[in-house]
């Protein structure tokens, strides 16, 4: 199979992914082998490729937004058949035995394995996935449209849940990239009043067109206090801006793996039982709930397609902010 592998992290400008032919993987017990149709390109992939996210093993095939069909099954993979459509997200497995897993919080498992970081991912013609961590994808979405749902979409959905937002309440979205573009569609569907903060005038206009009642810059206070907020920008000052806009009892959910230093702020901003909560990964339940909801709404995704061999180009354009929506690698199968 053709694959793009990372052997040594480096700047995206140096095109660190190497194209090559690899043997087709063989599914072991409890695994599925997927024929990959599409794989989203995520900012986490960029962090891994450039070394900002330390590699857990090298060489590695990145990619954790995989859409494909089952080509073969290993032993003990019940519920799946050859030809079934499946998706793969960031969470590739967990121990299933610790307190976090037993309480439905497998996203916090200390033994969790992640697609494209611990396990080879979807920048390849085929990919292995644990059968119990594969997501059933509604046929409503084409492959290209489904891939962006599996990371930015699912983690945005979990962030909304962590924020505690309820239908009819006032929600702030801070940053308006690929994940926020999907989260706003869920929030509007729930009947929330949405307020978007972003530095880009074009993104502010886009937010209003997608149903936001107000859109402004990070420095601009929303016209009404917020019941909850989700921050997508990996900047600590944005978290403080969201906290400043909260009503009493509100929650800021920080949707970021990495965040620069949160600047000092007055305790008065946190007083009245306001909270700041991080959002770490997602569970299988999150993923299945979200893709099913996305089909019912239905959620519209904006995909920028690239052939597999142009994965380096897609990563560089993502780094430069030149991807409209979500970059997706498309395999001709």
C-alpha positions in Angstrom: 0.0 0.0 0.0 1.0 3.6 -0.5 1.7 5.6 2.7 3.1 8.9 3.9 5.4 8.2 6.9 7.2 10.4 9.4 10.7 9.2 10.3 12.1 12.5 11.7 10.1 15.5 12.7 10.9 18.8 11.0 9.3 22.1 9.8 6.4 21.6 7.4 8.4 23.7 4.9 11.0 20.8 4.8 8.3 18.3 3.7 9.1 15.8 6.4 6.6 13.1 5.4 8.1 10.5 3.1 6.1 8.6 0.4 6.6 4.9 0.1 5.2 1.4 -0.3 4.5 -0.6 2.8 3.1 -4.1 3.2 -0.6 -4.3 3.8 -1.3 -4.6 7.5 -2.9 -7.8 8.8 -5.7 -7.5 11.4 -5.0 -9.2 14.7 -7.6 -10.3 17.3 -10.3 -7.7 17.7 -9.1 -5.5 14.7 -10.5 -4.4 11.4 -8.5 -3.6 8.3 -10.0 -0.6 6.5 -9.5 0.4 2.9 -9.0 4.1 3.4 -11.1 6.4 1.3 -10.3 9.8 3.0 -8.4 11.1 5.9 -8.6 14.5 7.4 -5.5 16.6 8.1 -5.5 18.0 11.6 -3.5 20.7 13.4 -2.5 17.9 15.8 -0.9 16.1 12.8 1.1 19.3 12.1 2.2 19.4 15.8 3.4 15.8 15.5 5.1 16.3 12.2 7.0 19.4 13.4 7.9 17.9 16.7 5.8 20.2 18.9 4.0 17.0 20.0 6.7 14.5 20.9 6.5 11.4 18.9 5.8 8.2 20.8 7.2 6.0 18.1 9.0 6.5 14.7 8.5 5.9 11.9 4.7 6.6 12.2 1.9 7.1 9.7 -0.1 10.1 10.9 -3.8 10.8 10.4 -6.7 10.3 12.8 -9.8 11.3 10.8 -10.2 8.1 8.7 -13.1 7.2 6.6 -13.1 3.8 4.9 -14.7 0.4 4.5 -13.8 -2.9 6.1 -11.5 -4.9 3.9 -10.9 -7.8 6.3 -11.4 -8.8 9.9 -9.3 -10.4 12.5 -10.6 -12.9 15.0 -13.1 -11.7 17.6 -14.3 -8.6 15.8 -18.1 -9.1 16.3 -20.6 -6.7 14.8 -18.7 -5.8 11.7 -18.6 -7.3 8.2 -16.5 -6.9 5.1 -17.8 -3.8 3.2 -19.1 -2.0 6.3 -18.4 1.7 6.4 -16.4 2.8 9.4 -14.7 5.9 10.8 -11.6 6.2 13.0 -10.9 9.1 15.4 -8.1 10.2 17.7 -8.8 7.8 20.5 -7.6 4.5 19.2 -8.0 2.4 22.3 -8.0 2.3 26.1 -7.4 -0.4 28.8 -11.1 -0.9 29.6 -10.2 -1.8 33.2 -9.2 1.3 35.1 -11.6 3.5 37.0 -11.7 6.1 34.2 -12.8 3.4 31.7 -15.3 1.8 34.0 -16.9 5.1 34.8 -17.4 6.0 31.1 -14.4 8.4 31.0 -12.1 6.4 28.8 -10.8 9.6 27.3 -8.9 10.0 30.6 -7.4 6.5 30.6 -3.6 6.6 31.3 -3.1 3.6 29.0 -5.1 5.2 26.1 -3.6 4.7 22.6 -4.1 7.4 19.9 -4.5 7.0 16.2 -1.5 8.4 14.2 0.5 8.8 17.4 0.7 5.3 19.0 -0.9 3.4 16.1 -0.4 4.0 12.4 -3.1 6.3 11.1 -4.8 7.1 7.8 -2.2 8.8 5.6 -2.1 5.4 3.8 -4.1 3.1 1.6 -5.1 0.9 4.5 -5.3 1.2 8.2 -5.9 -1.0 11.2 -8.4 -0.1 13.9 -9.7 -1.8 17.0 -13.2 -3.0 16.1 -14.6 -1.7 19.4 -13.2 1.8 18.7 -14.4 2.1 15.1 -17.3 4.5 14.5 -20.3 3.6 12.4 -20.8 6.4 9.8 -24.1 7.3 8.4 -24.3 6.9 4.6 -25.7 10.4 4.3 -22.2 11.9 4.2 -19.8 11.4 1.3 -16.3 10.3 2.3 -14.9 13.8 1.8 -17.6 15.4 4.0 -17.4 12.7 6.7 -13.7 13.0 7.5 -13.8 16.5 9.2 -16.5 15.2 11.5 -14.1 12.7 13.2 -11.9 15.1 15.0 -12.8 18.8 15.0 -16.5 17.9 14.9 -16.4 15.3 17.7 -14.1 17.3 20.0 -16.2 20.4 19.4 -19.3 18.4 20.4 -17.6 17.2 23.6 -16.5 20.8 24.4 -20.1 21.9 24.1 -21.1 19.1 26.6 -18.3 20.1 29.0 -19.4 23.7 28.9 -22.8 22.6 30.1 -24.6 24.8 27.5 -28.4 24.1 27.3 -30.9 24.9 24.6 -31.9 28.6 24.6 -28.8 29.7 26.6 -26.2 32.2 25.5 -23.0 30.5 24.2 -19.7 32.2 23.2 -17.3 30.6 20.7 -13.8 32.1 20.8 -12.0 31.4 17.6 -13.7 30.3 14.4 -11.7 27.6 12.7 -12.6 24.2 11.5 -13.9 22.8 14.8 -16.0 26.0 15.6 -17.6 25.8 12.1 -19.1 22.5 13.1 -19.9 23.4 16.8 -21.9 26.5 15.8 -24.2 24.3 13.7 -24.9 22.1 16.7 -25.5 25.1 18.9 -27.9 26.8 16.5 -29.7 23.4 16.1 -30.1 23.3 19.9 -31.6 26.8 19.8 -28.7 28.5 21.6 -27.9 32.2 21.2 -24.4 32.2 19.8 -21.8 34.9 20.1 -18.6 34.5 18.2 -15.2 36.2 18.9 -12.5 36.1 16.2 -10.0 38.6 14.9 -10.9 38.0 11.3 -13.6 40.3 9.8 -14.3 37.6 7.2 -14.8 35.0 9.9 -17.0 37.4 11.8 -19.2 37.8 8.7 -19.2 34.0 8.2 -20.3 33.5 11.8 -23.3 35.8 11.3 -24.2 34.1 8.1 -24.2 30.7 10.0 -26.6 32.0 12.7 -24.5 33.9 15.3 -26.4 36.7 16.9 -23.2 38.7 17.3 -19.6 38.5 16.1 -16.7 40.7 17.1 -13.1 40.6 18.2 -11.6 39.1 21.3 -11.3 42.5 22.9 -15.0 43.3 22.3 -17.4 42.3 25.1 -20.5 40.4 23.8 -23.7 42.5 24.2 -25.0 40.0 26.8 -23.4 37.9 29.6 -22.7 34.3 28.5 -24.0 31.2 30.1 -21.0 29.2 28.7 -18.1 29.6 26.3 -15.8 27.4 24.3 -12.3 28.6 23.4 -10.7 27.2 20.2 -7.7 29.5 19.9 -4.6 28.1 21.7 -4.0 31.4 23.5 -4.3 32.0 27.2 -5.4 35.6 26.8 -8.4 34.3 24.8 -9.4 32.1 27.8 -9.4 35.2 30.1 -11.4 37.2 27.5 -14.0 34.4 27.6 -14.0 34.3 31.3 -14.6 38.0 31.5 -17.7 37.6 29.3 -19.3 34.9 31.5 -22.4 35.3 33.7 -22.4 33.9 37.2 -22.1 30.1 37.3 -20.8 29.9 33.7 -18.1 27.6 32.3 -15.3 28.2 29.9 -14.4 24.9 28.1 -10.9 25.1 26.7 -10.8 23.1 23.5 -7.0 22.9 23.0 -4.3 20.3 23.5 -1.7 23.0 24.1 -2.1 26.5 25.5 0.4 29.2 26.0 0.6 30.9 29.4 -2.7 32.2 30.8 -2.0 35.8 31.9 -2.6 36.9 35.5 -6.2 37.9 36.1 -8.3 39.2 39.0 -10.0 36.6 41.1 -13.2 38.6 40.6 -13.4 37.1 37.1 -13.6 33.6 38.6 -15.8 34.6 41.6 -19.5 33.6 41.6 -18.7 30.0 40.8 -17.4 30.6 37.3 -15.2 27.7 36.0 -12.4 27.0 33.6 -12.4 23.4 32.3 -10.1 21.6 29.9 -11.4 19.3 27.2 -9.3 16.1 26.8 -9.9 13.8 23.9 -13.4 12.2 23.5 -15.1 9.0 24.2 -16.6 6.5 21.8 -20.1 7.6 23.0 -19.2 11.2 22.1 -18.1 10.1 18.6 -21.2 8.0 17.8 -23.6 10.5 19.3 -22.1 13.3 17.2 -22.0 11.6 13.8 -25.6 10.5 14.3 -26.6 14.0 15.3 -24.6 15.5 12.4 -26.7 13.3 10.0 -29.9 14.5 11.5 -29.2 18.2 11.5 -27.5 17.7 8.8 -24.1 19.4 9.5 -22.4 20.9 6.5 -18.6 20.5 6.3 -16.2 22.4 4.1 -13.4 20.1 2.8 -10.3 21.1 0.9 -9.1 17.9 -0.9 -5.6 16.8 -1.6 -4.1 13.5 -3.1 -2.3 11.4 -0.5 1.1 12.3 -2.0 0.4 16.0 -1.3 0.1 15.5 2.5 3.1 17.7 3.0 1.5 20.5 1.0 -1.7 20.2 3.0 0.2 20.4 6.3 2.1 23.5 5.1 -1.1 25.2 3.9 -2.7 24.4 7.2 0.3 26.0 9.0 0.0 29.1 6.9 -3.7 29.5 7.5 -4.6 28.9 3.8 -7.0 26.0 4.3 -10.7 27.0 3.9 -12.5 24.7 6.3 -10.7 21.3 6.7 -7.9 19.7 4.6 -8.7 16.1 3.6 -6.5 13.6 1.9 -8.4 11.6 -0.7 -7.3 8.1 -1.8 -8.4 6.8 -5.2 -8.7 3.3 -3.8 
